Amino acid sequence: MLRELRRTIEEMPISQIREIANDAIGLEDMIPLWFGEPDIATPDFIYNTAIEAMKAGHTFYTPNRGIPELRDAISSYTKQLYNIPIDPDRVTVTASGMSGIMISNQLLVEPGTNVVCPVPLWPNIRGTIDILGGEFRAVPLRLINKSWELDLDQLFQSVDQQTRAIFINSPNNPTGWIMSSDQQQALLKFCRDRGLWLIADEVYARIVYGMRHAPSFLEHSDPEDRLIIINSFSKPWAMTGWRLGWLITPKRFGKTLEMMNEFNFAGAATFTQMAGITALRHGEAFLTDQIKRYEDARDLVYERFSTHPKITMGWPEGAFYAFFSVAGMTNGLAFCRKLVQEARVGLVPGTTFAAPEEGWLRLCFANSLETLNTAIDRLEEHLDK
Ligand SMILES: Cc1ncc(COP(=O)(O)O)c(C=O)c1O
């Protein structure tokens, strides 16, 4: 008799981020720093567009790859940001960055193939590869003098005949590592030479400090390269609950992506897409303010952690996470559970992100300085016990 579910699904572990959150939600006086999202709601100039769109009757299906005006807006935004032309035919709207990741991997991953990924990495990326029966092949980033580094030769050596794609998340969740433009060019060349796909998760492209955007593979690529860029409205415009993102791919996959969207979600919500147009066209001032807040938060957390005798932390160049290790901690999940119960602070263990060793934790600093100071006071007290 067949087993009730596919073996891969039955054997998948549940997300440790959810495990911690499930323990903690509902506890009084909790400071939740586990999910990766801004602490403020979507600004009114964005949500008003959605309300108006609903009132005007924009409640029907849209074309699978997104409404043309949004695809044009994404193309103009990208062109303006990187100073390169992007044909709107290369743009596919997705129902979130997450669904963009799933669809990209559905195109490429099958049993017997592997995807090479620098780690630590947001666990949902591995989850999609696992579900599809592929092998997640991890290459560890290294912390050298407070800076996260990728050894490209090591990454190249991890590639074999069964490698379909290399998955790069830069700026990286959880470390804040940003791949340099030089490394991007070298990797792109390697992928071209080997006929490999490059999947670039650039959802934190705008969550960067001291620059307007992180280097993008788009800046060095040709339109027909085997390159998929994944992006999302969630992080820059505080729209995590809206579930809206986009892909940029070679134009020749337009029909294929139309079909993939059809079978995954049959088009993102209409009024959400309309709000997305507003975010792209009028969201720069909001984004600039947010980045300033995150930058102050990063500086505070870094200052406090880097002067703590038990804590080691790399400098996050982008994204909004502190990824740090605590000397002597041998079980991150148990530590986080205890921290929830005894200190009412919610963090996530580094092993969730395929960190190569125990002892690491992630904290999301997209929060007020007051909240972060209280959370760090409590964590320090807990560590002193
Ligand atoms: C690296 C990375 N990629 C993609 C996403 C997905 O974002 P969303 O599905 O909200 O667009 C996240 C969310 O945390 C992320 O950290």
The ligand as an SDF file (V2000), in Angstrom:
LIG
                    3D

 16 16  0  0  0  0  0  0  0  0999 V2000
   15.8710   35.6480    1.7450 C   0  0  0  0  0  0  0  0  0  0  0  0
   14.4060   35.7690    1.6210 C   0  0  0  0  0  0  0  0  0  0  0  0
   13.8240   35.5360    0.4270 N   0  0  0  0  0  0  0  0  0  0  0  0
   12.5130   35.6220    0.2480 C   0  0  0  0  0  0  0  0  0  0  0  0
   11.6810   35.9650    1.2830 C   0  0  0  0  0  0  0  0  0  0  0  0
   10.2180   35.9680    1.0040 C   0  0  0  0  0  0  0  0  0  0  0  0
    9.5560   37.1460    1.2020 O   0  0  0  0  0  0  0  0  0  0  0  0
    8.0230   37.2640    0.8130 P   0  0  0  0  0  0  0  0  0  0  0  0
    7.4980   35.8960    0.5520 O   0  0  0  0  0  0  0  0  0  0  0  0
    7.3540   37.9370    1.9660 O   0  0  0  0  0  0  0  0  0  0  0  0
    7.9910   38.1010   -0.4210 O   0  0  0  0  0  0  0  0  0  0  0  0
   12.2110   36.1910    2.5600 C   0  0  0  0  0  0  0  0  0  0  0  0
   11.3490   36.4870    3.7100 C   0  0  0  0  0  0  0  0  0  0  0  0
   11.7460   36.4820    4.8430 O   0  0  0  0  0  0  0  0  0  0  0  0
   13.6090   36.1040    2.7250 C   0  0  0  0  0  0  0  0  0  0  0  0
   14.1910   36.3270    3.9080 O   0  0  0  0  0  0  0  0  0  0  0  0
  1  2  1  0
  2  3  1  0
  2 15  2  0
  3  4  2  0
  4  5  1  0
  5  6  1  0
  5 12  2  0
  6  7  1  0
  7  8  1  0
  8  9  2  0
  8 10  1  0
  8 11  1  0
 12 13  1  0
 12 15  1  0
 13 14  2  0
 15 16  1  0
M  END
$$$$
